[in-house]
Amino acid sequence: MASVSYWQTHYWRLIATGKVRLGVDPFKIALLTSAYARNAAHAQWSDISSFEVAAGNGYTAGGQSLVLAVNGITDDAIIYIDPVWTALTKTFRWAAVVCDINVDALVKPLIGIVLLDSTPADIVNNGSNYTLDVPGLGLFQRYQPA
């Protein structure tokens, strides 16, 4: 099952202006139901929070903090540990990456959305641990053209 990542339209402006600091500011990742329809104009957590899976059964409202890996800041990437939801019983389709601070008028800016199964299909997890695989090169990578 392949996943597809979409970065919000304001993401690069937040990074370029230093208002969101990669590897410094706290980030969270939350699970969303299939009722969510991706919209690149969504700018903050309140734009999508109504689509979050319900709390309980291994899930905490607001999502899980992304933890920086040991030596997670390199010249080319910011690397986070794969988040794990323990004994998760949920049905979901999307994951949302949110910066867990307020930036100007944005309360918890939405950084990106991940379609977890590109079919697209729901992920059904029945009581087992669910690990979201963060790319080996990190969520945030430096691009250098050849």
C-alpha positions as CSV (number, residue, x, y, z in Angstrom):
1,M,0.0,0.0,0.0
2,A,1.5,3.3,-1.1
3,S,0.9,6.7,0.6
4,V,0.9,10.1,-1.0
5,S,1.9,13.3,0.8
6,Y,0.5,16.8,0.1
7,W,2.0,19.9,1.6
8,Q,-0.2,22.9,2.2
9,T,0.1,26.0,0.1
10,H,1.4,28.2,2.9
11,Y,3.9,25.7,4.2
12,W,7.0,27.1,2.4
13,R,6.2,30.6,3.4
14,L,6.1,29.6,7.1
15,I,9.5,27.9,6.7
16,A,11.1,30.6,4.6
17,T,10.1,33.3,7.0
18,G,11.3,31.4,10.0
19,K,7.9,31.4,11.6
20,V,8.0,27.6,11.7
21,R,11.4,26.2,12.7
22,L,12.0,22.6,11.6
23,G,13.7,20.5,14.2
24,V,12.9,23.1,16.9
25,D,9.1,23.7,17.0
26,P,6.8,20.9,18.1
27,F,4.9,18.9,15.5
28,K,1.9,16.5,15.9
29,I,0.4,13.9,13.6
30,A,-3.3,13.2,13.8
31,L,-5.5,10.6,12.1
32,L,-8.5,11.7,10.0
33,T,-11.5,9.8,8.7
34,S,-12.4,9.2,5.0
35,A,-15.0,12.1,5.4
36,Y,-12.1,14.5,5.0
37,A,-11.7,16.0,1.5
38,R,-8.2,17.4,0.9
39,N,-8.1,21.1,0.3
40,A,-4.7,22.9,-0.2
41,A,-6.2,26.1,1.3
42,H,-6.8,24.5,4.7
43,A,-4.4,26.5,6.9
44,Q,-4.8,25.4,10.5
45,W,-6.0,22.6,12.8
46,S,-9.5,24.1,13.2
47,D,-10.0,23.7,9.4
48,I,-9.8,19.9,9.7
49,S,-10.2,18.9,13.3
50,S,-13.8,17.9,12.9
51,F,-12.6,15.0,10.7
52,E,-10.2,13.6,13.3
53,V,-11.0,10.1,14.5
54,A,-12.7,10.0,17.9
55,A,-10.6,9.8,21.1
56,G,-10.3,6.4,22.8
57,N,-9.4,2.9,21.8
58,G,-5.7,3.7,21.5
59,Y,-6.1,7.2,20.2
60,T,-5.7,10.6,22.0
61,A,-7.5,13.7,20.6
62,G,-5.2,16.1,18.8
63,G,-2.9,13.3,17.6
64,Q,0.6,12.2,18.7
65,S,3.7,14.3,19.1
66,L,6.4,13.7,16.5
67,V,9.6,12.9,18.3
68,L,12.9,14.0,16.7
69,A,15.2,11.0,16.2
70,V,18.7,10.9,17.8
71,N,20.9,12.7,15.4
72,G,17.6,13.6,13.6
73,I,18.9,16.9,12.2
74,T,21.3,16.4,9.3
75,D,22.5,18.6,6.5
76,D,19.8,17.1,4.2
77,A,16.8,16.2,6.4
78,I,14.9,16.5,9.7
79,I,14.2,12.9,10.8
80,Y,11.4,11.9,13.2
81,I,10.8,8.5,14.9
82,D,7.9,6.5,13.5
83,P,4.8,7.3,15.6
84,V,3.1,4.2,17.1
85,W,-0.5,4.1,18.4
86,T,-0.8,1.2,20.9
87,A,-3.8,-1.1,20.7
88,L,-5.5,1.1,18.2
89,T,-9.0,0.3,17.1
90,K,-9.9,2.9,14.4
91,T,-10.8,3.3,10.8
92,F,-9.0,6.2,9.1
93,R,-7.7,7.3,5.7
94,W,-5.6,10.4,6.3
95,A,-2.8,11.7,8.6
96,A,-2.4,15.4,9.2
97,V,1.0,17.0,10.2
98,V,0.4,20.1,12.3
99,C,2.9,22.5,13.9
100,D,1.8,22.6,17.5
101,I,2.3,26.4,18.0
102,N,0.4,29.5,17.0
103,V,1.9,31.5,14.1
104,D,0.4,35.0,13.6
105,A,-3.3,34.4,13.1
106,L,-2.9,30.7,12.5
107,V,-3.6,28.4,15.5
108,K,-1.6,25.2,15.0
109,P,-0.7,25.6,11.3
110,L,-1.5,22.7,9.1
111,I,1.7,21.6,7.4
112,G,0.7,18.7,5.3
113,I,-1.8,15.8,4.7
114,V,-0.9,12.2,4.0
115,L,-3.3,9.9,2.1
116,L,-2.3,6.6,3.8
117,D,-3.5,4.3,1.1
118,S,-3.3,5.8,-2.4
119,T,-6.1,3.4,-3.7
120,P,-7.7,5.4,-1.9
121,A,-9.0,3.0,0.8
122,D,-9.6,3.2,4.5
123,I,-7.1,1.8,7.0
124,V,-8.9,-0.5,9.4
125,N,-6.9,-1.3,12.6
126,N,-8.5,-3.6,15.1
127,G,-6.6,-3.5,18.4
128,S,-3.1,-4.0,17.2
129,N,-0.3,-1.4,17.3
130,Y,-0.3,0.9,14.3
131,T,3.0,2.4,13.2
132,L,3.0,5.2,10.7
133,D,6.2,4.8,8.6
134,V,8.0,8.2,8.4
135,P,10.2,8.2,5.3
136,G,13.8,7.2,6.0
137,L,15.1,10.5,4.7
138,G,12.7,12.4,7.1
139,L,9.5,14.4,6.7
140,F,11.4,17.5,5.7
141,Q,14.2,17.1,3.1
142,R,16.4,19.6,1.3
143,Y,16.1,19.5,-2.4
144,Q,19.2,20.0,-4.5
145,P,18.8,20.0,-8.2
146,A,21.4,18.2,-10.2
